[in-house]
């Protein structure tokens, strides 16, 4: 059940680009060894901070149900050793957890999100473009569902350099959403570097503040977002999934390609313009981070020799 180690900083794509690629339908959802831990954290968040992590407009229940039905069909077929689906229940075997499907008739998207490590977001086409109309967002990367709920895609992406309303990227993303076919899901990846490994990170503009201590030591975590987009055939909404993977930066010392990955990540950080650097909250730590990556590259090179 070990998951893939995604490395979108390896030079295969450039930060702050769309970089979509086609996705085989059978590879839609990824599951890894952290499934029970991630689902337990979701369970806590849904129980203690429900309004913070779940919102849905009243007329989205049919679309939510379509998402749940899609997962209830997909998961036991793709991961038969991990999921059991009956007429009234669904069981996540490694998490030792069974849900009564009927208990979530009013909010099917919540049950869908309790089954997988991904967060689930529904975008609905409208006069002002696709709008965020429902979401189960337990593991945000420095953004808040309350701030984005109900907004068009161009405004959701407003803070991202080069992606706000009126930009070429905003127009291109809207066209991609409109032209997406149900049988042609796509995926993309983002990387960030945070000072904290926690999954639930709704705070903004603090992701890198504590990365360098008073003595100059680095405590940093690579945070990777695997995102997928698929069109729901019945309702026409777009389902956006986000799975978070967090690894210590120091992991690159032991990676077989650690030297090349550290060098590529350093080059990408050095290539960020001031607005991009500020968005990733790396302005104050870029020098220390690049020095650390140089050391990691040297260590990884020696270890591989």
Buried (B, 14 or more C-beta within 10 A) or exposed (E): EEBEBBBBBBBEBEBBEEBBEEBEEEEBBBBBEBBBEBBEBBBEBBEEEEEBBBBBBEEBBEBBBBBBBBBBEBBBEBBEEBBBBEEEEBBBBBBEBEBEBEEBEEBBBBBBBBBBBBBBBBBBBEEEBBBBBBBBBBBBBBBEBEEBBEBBBBBBBBBBBBBBBEBEBBEEBBEBBEEBEEEEBBBBBBBBBBBBBEBBBBEBEEBBBEBBEEEEEBBBBBBBBBBBBBBBEEBEBBBBBBBBBBBEBBBBBEBEBBBBBBBBBBEBBEEBEEEBBBBBBBBBBBEBBBEBBEEBBEBBBEEEE
